[in-house]
Amino acid sequence: MKKISVIFILPDLETGGAERIVTTIANHLSRDRFEPKILLLRKQGGYLNFLKKDVEIIDINTERIRHSLKPILGEIYRRKPDIVFSGFGEVNAYLAMFIKLFPRTKFIARETNVVSQHVTRKEIKFFYNFYNNYQKIIAQSDDMMHDLVDHFNIKKKKIVKINNPVDFDFINEKLEGSVKPEGFKYNYKNVVAIGNLSGRKGFDNLLKVFSRLKNENILLHILGDGKDKDVLLQMKDFLGLKNVIFHGRQDNPYQFLKFADLFILSSRYEGFPNVLLEAGACGTYSLANNCPGGINEIIQHQVNGEVADIENYDNFSQRVMNVLQENHNRDAIKNSIRSRFSKNIILDKYEKVLIDLVGK
């Protein structure tokens, strides 16, 4: 039986959510049925080291997404894959316009965010007029699915909801022999937040919350880098937050999650936040801002976490205090995530969509 050839498209394999998910899917698709390849605009990023050797990398060596269309279309024409799986919002948008040039190839877009919240530039919004050209669109959460239908007139029958998978084997491997990270103090409660330092992730609100907690024995560890780093550092100094530590981007964030007393998700919106899943996979309780993007699909109240409005700074800071005074069952937290989002459960759903699409 001829294998189904799938080309996944990403800008690179830097350590972000979309990159992690596509790497997981490509690594674990059944090799009896599928032949996965990954097309990258730039062959770089930390996840290159975790990609299995039998996944061919197609490097088109293009810096800008807007300049990538011609080489992407050229590779699709030359290789004639059964399926093209675009896994990054901006690439999805540009590619939508050209799908009908390839009637024998099926196209899937995996959205990465609640689009109406994330896409603000008119020139990119224009391309969403062609989004119904995709044979299937993967939405990670109910919020994302409803947003595509309500704001972009996407046909509901084209949308398949598949949550993100968690690779427990990968995480446990990264945690082998792990010790408390530098900066963690034994006589303090250690709170962790992770994400790109941009407005979307809401770290400005988190710092305002911690301005109410600066006299408590609580350390806030922020992992990540991004364009708002300098502004956030200035804000930290202005608020006098000596107990907030910016660690930058970390190759192994899981050791921070494992030893944290609490994980906080402060985002203004999400797609389906991997880091919230990964905190649970490490057995760490979460407190999440009540924002669009599947938060309430992940959080099981007072089992693996809880949800509150972060812009109510006084209330949120009190919730932080309350949670840190409680004991939480780490095994119950892990099982809450494993029973719903383990990679085997989610990959079965992806394989079904791919097989149904080509009718094999």
DRENVEXFI-408630 format. One record per residue (C-alpha): residue in three letters; x, y, z. Coordinates in nm, 4 decimals, m for minus. Layout:
% DRENVEXFI-408630
{residuo ALA&u X&v Y&w Z}
...
END
This chain:
% DRENVEXFI-408630
{residuo MET&u 0.0000&v 0.0000&w 0.0000}
{residuo LYS&u 0.1360&v 0.3390&w m0.1016}
{residuo LYS&u 0.2105&v 0.5596&w 0.1948}
{residuo ILE&u 0.0372&v 0.8953&w 0.2363}
{residuo SER&u 0.2952&v 1.1695&w 0.1810}
{residuo VAL&u 0.2493&v 1.4701&w 0.4091}
{residuo ILE&u 0.4426&v 1.7958&w 0.3956}
{residuo PHE&u 0.4180&v 2.0043&w 0.7135}
{residuo ILE&u 0.4991&v 2.3754&w 0.6754}
{residuo LEU&u 0.6508&v 2.5928&w 0.9493}
{residuo PRO&u 0.8725&v 2.9031&w 0.9546}
{residuo ASP&u 1.1365&v 2.7198&w 1.1658}
{residuo LEU&u 1.1675&v 2.4812&w 1.4585}
{residuo GLU&u 1.2265&v 2.7322&w 1.7348}
{residuo THR&u 1.0888&v 2.6273&w 2.0727}
{residuo GLY&u 0.7330&v 2.7552&w 2.0394}
{residuo GLY&u 0.3917&v 2.5924&w 2.0673}
{residuo ALA&u 0.3159&v 2.5328&w 1.6981}
{residuo GLU&u 0.6668&v 2.3984&w 1.6413}
{residuo ARG&u 0.6389&v 2.1591&w 1.9347}
{residuo ILE&u 0.3027&v 2.0218&w 1.8166}
{residuo VAL&u 0.4068&v 1.9712&w 1.4529}
{residuo THR&u 0.7308&v 1.8035&w 1.5671}
{residuo THR&u 0.5274&v 1.5675&w 1.7881}
{residuo ILE&u 0.2857&v 1.4832&w 1.5060}
{residuo ALA&u 0.5620&v 1.4257&w 1.2480}
{residuo ASN&u 0.7646&v 1.2119&w 1.4900}
{residuo HIS&u 0.4775&v 0.9850&w 1.5907}
{residuo LEU&u 0.2644&v 0.9358&w 1.2787}
{residuo SER&u 0.2468&v 0.5678&w 1.1865}
{residuo ARG&u 0.5296&v 0.4936&w 0.9415}
{residuo ASP&u 0.3225&v 0.2098&w 0.7946}
{residuo ARG&u 0.0697&v 0.4632&w 0.6657}
{residuo PHE&u 0.2519&v 0.7973&w 0.6390}
{residuo GLU&u 0.5662&v 0.9542&w 0.4988}
{residuo PRO&u 0.6121&v 1.2882&w 0.6815}
{residuo LYS&u 0.8343&v 1.5753&w 0.5679}
{residuo ILE&u 0.8747&v 1.9224&w 0.7193}
{residuo LEU&u 0.9234&v 2.2270&w 0.4997}
{residuo LEU&u 1.0964&v 2.5090&w 0.6854}
{residuo LEU&u 1.1494&v 2.8669&w 0.5785}
{residuo ARG&u 1.4678&v 2.8560&w 0.7874}
{residuo LYS&u 1.6397&v 2.5395&w 0.9058}
{residuo GLN&u 1.6991&v 2.6502&w 1.2640}
{residuo GLY&u 1.5600&v 2.6077&w 1.6135}
{residuo GLY&u 1.5883&v 2.3924&w 1.9231}
{residuo TYR&u 1.3386&v 2.1299&w 1.8061}
{residuo LEU&u 1.5641&v 2.0243&w 1.5167}
{residuo ASN&u 1.7424&v 1.8070&w 1.7742}
{residuo PHE&u 1.4201&v 1.6241&w 1.8641}
{residuo LEU&u 1.2994&v 1.5532&w 1.5110}
{residuo LYS&u 1.3341&v 1.1872&w 1.4145}
{residuo LYS&u 1.6001&v 1.1153&w 1.1522}
{residuo ASP&u 1.3497&v 0.9705&w 0.9038}
{residuo VAL&u 1.1582&v 1.3008&w 0.8793}
{residuo GLU&u 1.3036&v 1.4780&w 0.5759}
{residuo ILE&u 1.3603&v 1.8518&w 0.6206}
{residuo ILE&u 1.2999&v 2.0735&w 0.3186}
{residuo ASP&u 1.4838&v 2.4023&w 0.3754}
{residuo ILE&u 1.3795&v 2.6861&w 0.1432}
{residuo ASN&u 1.6159&v 2.9275&w 0.3217}
{residuo THR&u 1.3862&v 3.2321&w 0.3206}
{residuo GLU&u 1.3927&v 3.4948&w 0.5937}
{residuo ARG&u 1.0515&v 3.6561&w 0.5429}
{residuo ILE&u 0.7180&v 3.4764&w 0.5310}
{residuo ARG&u 0.5885&v 3.7054&w 0.2555}
{residuo HIS&u 0.8827&v 3.6020&w 0.0336}
{residuo SER&u 0.8299&v 3.2316&w 0.0970}
{residuo LEU&u 0.5226&v 3.1693&w m0.1187}
{residuo LYS&u 0.7008&v 3.1134&w m0.4502}
{residuo PRO&u 0.9491&v 2.8543&w m0.3140}
{residuo ILE&u 0.6726&v 2.6830&w m0.1105}
{residuo LEU&u 0.4501&v 2.6533&w m0.4172}
{residuo GLY&u 0.7501&v 2.5304&w m0.6181}
{residuo GLU&u 0.8189&v 2.2493&w m0.3697}
{residuo ILE&u 0.4517&v 2.1450&w m0.3667}
{residuo TYR&u 0.4465&v 2.1378&w m0.7501}
{residuo ARG&u 0.7704&v 1.9363&w m0.7661}
{residuo ARG&u 0.6943&v 1.6858&w m0.4888}
{residuo LYS&u 0.3190&v 1.6456&w m0.5435}
{residuo PRO&u 0.2374&v 1.5369&w m0.1853}
{residuo ASP&u m0.0971&v 1.3832&w m0.0937}
{residuo ILE&u m0.1416&v 1.6369&w 0.1874}
{residuo VAL&u 0.0024&v 1.9772&w 0.2712}
{residuo PHE&u m0.0361&v 2.0603&w 0.6398}
{residuo SER&u 0.0310&v 2.4256&w 0.7161}
{residuo GLY&u 0.0906&v 2.4785&w 1.0855}
{residuo PHE&u 0.1443&v 2.8529&w 1.1284}
{residuo GLY&u m0.1228&v 3.1241&w 1.1058}
{residuo GLU&u 0.0438&v 3.3711&w 0.8705}
{residuo VAL&u 0.1641&v 3.1004&w 0.6292}
{residuo ASN&u m0.1864&v 2.9487&w 0.6382}
{residuo ALA&u m0.3368&v 3.2818&w 0.5364}
{residuo TYR&u m0.1058&v 3.3438&w 0.2394}
{residuo LEU&u m0.1254&v 2.9841&w 0.1168}
{residuo ALA&u m0.5075&v 2.9802&w 0.1137}
{residuo MET&u m0.5210&v 3.1862&w m0.2048}
{residuo PHE&u m0.3237&v 2.9308&w m0.4101}
{residuo ILE&u m0.4728&v 2.5980&w m0.3026}
{residuo LYS&u m0.6817&v 2.5544&w m0.6175}
{residuo LEU&u m0.3610&v 2.5400&w m0.8247}
{residuo PHE&u m0.3114&v 2.1863&w m0.6867}
{residuo PRO&u m0.6352&v 1.9901&w m0.7352}
{residuo ARG&u m0.4713&v 1.6530&w m0.6503}
{residuo THR&u m0.3285&v 1.7680&w m0.3171}
{residuo LYS&u m0.5387&v 1.8100&w m0.0041}
{residuo PHE&u m0.4636&v 2.1099&w 0.2182}
{residuo ILE&u m0.5024&v 2.1364&w 0.5955}
{residuo ALA&u m0.4496&v 2.4489&w 0.8055}
{residuo ARG&u m0.3836&v 2.4217&w 1.1759}
{residuo GLU&u m0.4711&v 2.7512&w 1.3401}
{residuo THR&u m0.2545&v 2.8641&w 1.6300}
{residuo ASN&u m0.4687&v 3.1349&w 1.7934}
{residuo VAL&u m0.8146&v 3.2837&w 1.8221}
{residuo VAL&u m0.7741&v 3.4619&w 1.4889}
{residuo SER&u m0.9885&v 3.7725&w 1.5454}
{residuo GLN&u m0.7804&v 3.8500&w 1.8564}
{residuo HIS&u m0.4463&v 3.7762&w 1.6926}
{residuo VAL&u m0.4659&v 3.9038&w 1.3347}
{residuo THR&u m0.4911&v 4.2818&w 1.3235}
{residuo ARG&u m0.3219&v 4.3732&w 0.9951}
{residuo LYS&u m0.5746&v 4.4318&w 0.7164}
{residuo GLU&u m0.3428&v 4.2929&w 0.4485}
{residuo ILE&u m0.3349&v 3.9540&w 0.6284}
{residuo LYS&u m0.7067&v 3.9554&w 0.7136}
{residuo PHE&u m0.7712&v 3.9813&w 0.3385}
{residuo PHE&u m0.6333&v 3.6313&w 0.2811}
{residuo TYR&u m0.8882&v 3.4824&w 0.5198}
{residuo ASN&u m1.1433&v 3.5442&w 0.2439}
{residuo PHE&u m0.9885&v 3.2366&w 0.0795}
{residuo TYR&u m0.9776&v 3.0190&w 0.3907}
{residuo ASN&u m1.2662&v 2.8016&w 0.2772}
{residuo ASN&u m1.0307&v 2.6722&w 0.0044}
{residuo TYR&u m0.8761&v 2.4471&w 0.2674}
{residuo GLN&u m1.0235&v 2.0982&w 0.2761}
{residuo LYS&u m0.9898&v 2.0923&w 0.6561}
{residuo ILE&u m0.9012&v 2.3445&w 0.9261}
{residuo ILE&u m0.7813&v 2.2237&w 1.2646}
{residuo ALA&u m0.9094&v 2.4325&w 1.5552}
{residuo GLN&u m0.7534&v 2.3526&w 1.8898}
{residuo SER&u m1.0377&v 2.4785&w 2.1053}
{residuo ASP&u m1.4103&v 2.5602&w 2.0985}
{residuo ASP&u m1.3222&v 2.9316&w 2.1244}
{residuo MET&u m1.1081&v 2.9087&w 1.8118}
{residuo MET&u m1.3722&v 2.7115&w 1.6217}
{residuo HIS&u m1.6525&v 2.9561&w 1.7012}
{residuo ASP&u m1.4272&v 3.2503&w 1.6141}
{residuo LEU&u m1.3528&v 3.1125&w 1.2655}
{residuo VAL&u m1.7229&v 3.0584&w 1.1952}
{residuo ASP&u m1.8494&v 3.3854&w 1.3448}
{residuo HIS&u m1.5814&v 3.6288&w 1.2270}
{residuo PHE&u m1.4458&v 3.4729&w 0.9070}
{residuo ASN&u m1.7476&v 3.2859&w 0.7655}
{residuo ILE&u m1.5626&v 2.9557&w 0.7602}
{residuo LYS&u m1.7936&v 2.6629&w 0.6836}
{residuo LYS&u m1.8437&v 2.4666&w 1.0025}
{residuo LYS&u m1.8136&v 2.1324&w 0.8225}
{residuo LYS&u m1.4551&v 2.2182&w 0.7273}
{residuo ILE&u m1.3444&v 2.2653&w 1.0878}
{residuo VAL&u m1.2227&v 1.9784&w 1.3044}
{residuo LYS&u m1.1505&v 2.0409&w 1.6704}
{residuo ILE&u m0.8391&v 1.8612&w 1.7904}
{residuo ASN&u m0.6774&v 1.9658&w 2.1157}
{residuo ASN&u m0.2996&v 1.9757&w 2.1491}
{residuo PRO&u m0.1139&v 1.6598&w 2.2520}
{residuo VAL&u 0.1191&v 1.6292&w 2.5489}
{residuo ASP&u 0.4253&v 1.4083&w 2.5053}
{residuo PHE&u 0.4730&v 1.2687&w 2.8567}
{residuo ASP&u 0.7687&v 1.0533&w 2.7433}
{residuo PHE&u 0.9518&v 1.3611&w 2.6160}
{residuo ILE&u 0.8796&v 1.5626&w 2.9304}
{residuo ASN&u 0.9799&v 1.2802&w 3.1649}
{residuo GLU&u 1.3031&v 1.2352&w 2.9711}
{residuo LYS&u 1.3795&v 1.6064&w 3.0150}
{residuo LEU&u 1.3068&v 1.5779&w 3.3885}
{residuo GLU&u 1.5430&v 1.2849&w 3.4529}
{residuo GLY&u 1.7941&v 1.3882&w 3.7156}
{residuo SER&u 1.6570&v 1.7418&w 3.7297}
{residuo VAL&u 1.7310&v 1.9587&w 4.0326}
{residuo LYS&u 1.5835&v 2.2841&w 4.1611}
{residuo PRO&u 1.6760&v 2.5592&w 3.9146}
{residuo GLU&u 1.9109&v 2.8370&w 4.0124}
{residuo GLY&u 1.7174&v 3.1202&w 4.1777}
{residuo PHE&u 1.4653&v 2.8972&w 4.3543}
{residuo LYS&u 1.4725&v 2.9524&w 4.7313}
{residuo TYR&u 1.3671&v 2.6921&w 4.9863}
{residuo ASN&u 1.2164&v 2.9402&w 5.2303}
{residuo TYR&u 1.0108&v 3.1038&w 4.9530}
{residuo LYS&u 0.7167&v 2.9902&w 4.7443}
{residuo ASN&u 0.8289&v 2.9722&w 4.3806}
{residuo VAL&u 0.5790&v 3.0751&w 4.1113}
{residuo VAL&u 0.6568&v 3.0226&w 3.7411}
{residuo ALA&u 0.5217&v 3.1946&w 3.4278}
{residuo ILE&u 0.6389&v 3.1103&w 3.0750}
{residuo GLY&u 0.5864&v 3.2755&w 2.7378}
{residuo ASN&u 0.7000&v 3.5187&w 2.4746}
{residuo LEU&u 0.7527&v 3.8622&w 2.6276}
{residuo SER&u 0.4839&v 4.0354&w 2.4239}
{residuo GLY&u 0.1582&v 4.2127&w 2.5038}
{residuo ARG&u m0.0454&v 3.9048&w 2.4205}
{residuo LYS&u 0.0997&v 3.7107&w 2.7156}
{residuo GLY&u m0.0120&v 3.9692&w 2.9735}
{residuo PHE&u 0.3061&v 3.9842&w 3.1807}
{residuo ASP&u 0.2361&v 4.3525&w 3.2476}
{residuo ASN&u m0.0791&v 4.2461&w 3.4333}
{residuo LEU&u 0.1156&v 3.9767&w 3.6163}
{residuo LEU&u 0.3681&v 4.2320&w 3.7423}
{residuo LYS&u 0.0794&v 4.4471&w 3.8686}
{residuo VAL&u m0.0542&v 4.1444&w 4.0561}
{residuo PHE&u 0.2872&v 4.0851&w 4.2131}
{residuo SER&u 0.3132&v 4.4480&w 4.3171}
{residuo ARG&u 0.0456&v 4.3473&w 4.5712}
{residuo LEU&u 0.2604&v 4.0523&w 4.6860}
{residuo LYS&u 0.6047&v 4.2110&w 4.7135}
{residuo ASN&u 0.6110&v 4.1870&w 5.0921}
{residuo GLU&u 0.5360&v 3.8133&w 5.0840}
{residuo ASN&u 0.7939&v 3.5330&w 5.0649}
{residuo ILE&u 0.7010&v 3.4597&w 4.7039}
{residuo LEU&u 0.9370&v 3.4557&w 4.4054}
{residuo LEU&u 0.8059&v 3.4977&w 4.0513}
{residuo HIS&u 1.0203&v 3.3309&w 3.7833}
{residuo ILE&u 0.9415&v 3.4482&w 3.4281}
{residuo LEU&u 1.0822&v 3.2368&w 3.1421}
{residuo GLY&u 1.0924&v 3.3694&w 2.7871}
{residuo ASP&u 1.2218&v 3.6436&w 2.5627}
{residuo GLY&u 1.0618&v 3.8933&w 2.3275}
{residuo LYS&u 1.0187&v 4.2475&w 2.2105}
{residuo ASP&u 0.8673&v 4.3750&w 2.5383}
{residuo LYS&u 1.1566&v 4.2576&w 2.7557}
{residuo ASP&u 1.3033&v 4.6035&w 2.8202}
{residuo VAL&u 0.9612&v 4.7549&w 2.8969}
{residuo LEU&u 0.8841&v 4.4759&w 3.1432}
{residuo LEU&u 1.2227&v 4.5123&w 3.3138}
{residuo GLN&u 1.1598&v 4.8859&w 3.3519}
{residuo MET&u 0.8145&v 4.8121&w 3.4913}
{residuo LYS&u 0.9652&v 4.5656&w 3.7393}
{residuo ASP&u 1.2086&v 4.8338&w 3.8622}
{residuo PHE&u 0.9389&v 5.1026&w 3.8742}
{residuo LEU&u 0.7150&v 4.8776&w 4.0879}
{residuo GLY&u 1.0069&v 4.7786&w 4.3120}
{residuo LEU&u 0.9647&v 4.4060&w 4.2483}
{residuo LYS&u 1.2836&v 4.2559&w 4.3892}
{residuo ASN&u 1.1248&v 3.9105&w 4.4032}
{residuo VAL&u 1.0643&v 3.8879&w 4.0255}
{residuo ILE&u 1.3353&v 3.7121&w 3.8216}
{residuo PHE&u 1.3539&v 3.7127&w 3.4407}
{residuo HIS&u 1.5380&v 3.3956&w 3.3354}
{residuo GLY&u 1.5203&v 3.4414&w 2.9567}
{residuo ARG&u 1.4416&v 3.1553&w 2.7225}
{residuo GLN&u 1.5224&v 2.8136&w 2.8723}
{residuo ASP&u 1.6041&v 2.4934&w 2.6840}
{residuo ASN&u 1.4474&v 2.2917&w 2.9662}
{residuo PRO&u 1.1511&v 2.4815&w 3.1135}
{residuo TYR&u 1.0152&v 2.1555&w 3.2572}
{residuo GLN&u 1.2523&v 2.1580&w 3.5543}
{residuo PHE&u 1.1129&v 2.5018&w 3.6454}
{residuo LEU&u 0.7585&v 2.3650&w 3.6187}
{residuo LYS&u 0.8357&v 2.0528&w 3.8200}
{residuo PHE&u 0.9726&v 2.2435&w 4.1181}
{residuo ALA&u 0.7232&v 2.5329&w 4.1032}
{residuo ASP&u 0.4647&v 2.5722&w 4.3771}
{residuo LEU&u 0.2304&v 2.7300&w 4.1227}
{residuo PHE&u 0.2180&v 2.8027&w 3.7485}
{residuo ILE&u 0.0414&v 3.1194&w 3.6300}
{residuo LEU&u m0.0927&v 3.1782&w 3.2781}
{residuo SER&u m0.1500&v 3.5524&w 3.2392}
{residuo SER&u m0.2322&v 3.5634&w 2.8651}
{residuo ARG&u m0.4882&v 3.7986&w 2.7111}
{residuo TYR&u m0.5790&v 3.5257&w 2.4599}
{residuo GLU&u m0.4459&v 3.1868&w 2.3530}
{residuo GLY&u m0.5032&v 2.9133&w 2.0971}
{residuo PHE&u m0.4791&v 2.6123&w 2.3247}
{residuo PRO&u m0.1863&v 2.6797&w 2.5566}
{residuo ASN&u 0.0717&v 2.4010&w 2.5542}
{residuo VAL&u 0.2441&v 2.5440&w 2.8580}
{residuo LEU&u m0.0742&v 2.4979&w 3.0640}
{residuo LEU&u m0.0841&v 2.1333&w 2.9552}
{residuo GLU&u 0.2865&v 2.0911&w 3.0293}
{residuo ALA&u 0.2546&v 2.2443&w 3.3762}
{residuo GLY&u m0.0099&v 1.9814&w 3.4504}
{residuo ALA&u 0.2073&v 1.7074&w 3.3010}
{residuo CYS&u 0.4775&v 1.8108&w 3.5511}
{residuo GLY&u 0.2231&v 1.7819&w 3.8338}
{residuo THR&u 0.2033&v 2.1560&w 3.8992}
{residuo TYR&u m0.1206&v 2.3348&w 3.9864}
{residuo SER&u m0.2156&v 2.6305&w 3.7638}
{residuo LEU&u m0.3908&v 2.9629&w 3.8053}
{residuo ALA&u m0.4996&v 3.0971&w 3.4655}
{residuo ASN&u m0.6458&v 3.4227&w 3.3420}
{residuo ASN&u m0.9996&v 3.3783&w 3.2133}
{residuo CYS&u m0.9197&v 3.4521&w 2.8468}
{residuo PRO&u m1.0277&v 3.3065&w 2.5094}
{residuo GLY&u m0.8434&v 2.9996&w 2.3867}
{residuo GLY&u m0.9524&v 2.6760&w 2.5493}
{residuo ILE&u m0.8490&v 2.7600&w 2.9066}
{residuo ASN&u m1.1732&v 2.6216&w 3.0478}
{residuo GLU&u m1.1300&v 2.3023&w 2.8437}
{residuo ILE&u m0.7956&v 2.2354&w 3.0130}
{residuo ILE&u m0.8607&v 2.3492&w 3.3698}
{residuo GLN&u m1.0632&v 2.1116&w 3.5842}
{residuo HIS&u m1.1590&v 2.3326&w 3.8749}
{residuo GLN&u m0.9531&v 2.2635&w 4.1870}
{residuo VAL&u m0.8163&v 1.9427&w 4.0341}
{residuo ASN&u m0.5371&v 2.0724&w 3.8097}
{residuo GLY&u m0.6008&v 2.4441&w 3.8564}
{residuo GLU&u m0.8465&v 2.7300&w 3.8584}
{residuo VAL&u m0.9416&v 3.0352&w 3.6529}
{residuo ALA&u m0.9708&v 3.4000&w 3.7580}
{residuo ASP&u m0.9722&v 3.7483&w 3.6053}
{residuo ILE&u m0.6135&v 3.8765&w 3.6244}
{residuo GLU&u m0.7144&v 4.2400&w 3.5685}
{residuo ASN&u m0.8853&v 4.2287&w 3.9062}
{residuo TYR&u m0.5387&v 4.2575&w 4.0579}
{residuo ASP&u m0.6392&v 4.2474&w 4.4242}
{residuo ASN&u m0.8578&v 3.9413&w 4.3831}
{residuo PHE&u m0.6035&v 3.7583&w 4.1671}
{residuo SER&u m0.3223&v 3.8263&w 4.4143}
{residuo GLN&u m0.5410&v 3.6872&w 4.6935}
{residuo ARG&u m0.6063&v 3.3763&w 4.4828}
{residuo VAL&u m0.2301&v 3.3335&w 4.4471}
{residuo MET&u m0.1925&v 3.3492&w 4.8244}
{residuo ASN&u m0.4760&v 3.1036&w 4.8824}
{residuo VAL&u m0.3427&v 2.8485&w 4.6323}
{residuo LEU&u 0.0076&v 2.8640&w 4.7787}
{residuo GLN&u m0.1313&v 2.7782&w 5.1227}
{residuo GLU&u m0.3072&v 2.4657&w 4.9921}
{residuo ASN&u m0.1764&v 2.1171&w 4.9187}
{residuo HIS&u m0.2445&v 1.9718&w 4.5740}
{residuo ASN&u m0.2257&v 1.6123&w 4.4585}
{residuo ARG&u 0.0482&v 1.6021&w 4.1940}
{residuo ASP&u m0.0592&v 1.2607&w 4.0634}
{residuo ALA&u m0.4206&v 1.3780&w 4.0239}
{residuo ILE&u m0.2958&v 1.6842&w 3.8334}
{residuo LYS&u m0.0893&v 1.4657&w 3.5970}
{residuo ASN&u m0.3767&v 1.2210&w 3.5456}
{residuo SER&u m0.6137&v 1.5085&w 3.4652}
{residuo ILE&u m0.3916&v 1.5962&w 3.1684}
{residuo ARG&u m0.2868&v 1.2427&w 3.0686}
{residuo SER&u m0.6429&v 1.1098&w 3.0514}
{residuo ARG&u m0.7516&v 1.3778&w 2.8029}
{residuo PHE&u m0.4472&v 1.5083&w 2.6140}
{residuo SER&u m0.1780&v 1.2379&w 2.6005}
{residuo LYS&u m0.0159&v 1.2139&w 2.2584}
{residuo ASN&u m0.1672&v 0.8748&w 2.1707}
{residuo ILE&u m0.5231&v 1.0041&w 2.2168}
{residuo ILE&u m0.4624&v 1.3181&w 2.0101}
{residuo LEU&u m0.2490&v 1.1528&w 1.7382}
{residuo ASP&u m0.5260&v 0.9009&w 1.6698}
{residuo LYS&u m0.7496&v 1.1976&w 1.5872}
{residuo TYR&u m0.4894&v 1.3519&w 1.3558}
{residuo GLU&u m0.4315&v 1.0220&w 1.1751}
{residuo LYS&u m0.8059&v 0.9785&w 1.1213}
{residuo VAL&u m0.8350&v 1.3260&w 0.9664}
{residuo LEU&u m0.5394&v 1.2633&w 0.7340}
{residuo ILE&u m0.6639&v 0.9197&w 0.6251}
{residuo ASP&u m1.0233&v 1.0387&w 0.5713}
{residuo LEU&u m0.8977&v 1.3315&w 0.3652}
{residuo VAL&u m0.7263&v 1.1168&w 0.1032}
{residuo GLY&u m0.9841&v 0.8372&w 0.1250}
{residuo LYS&u m0.7343&v 0.5597&w 0.2039}
END
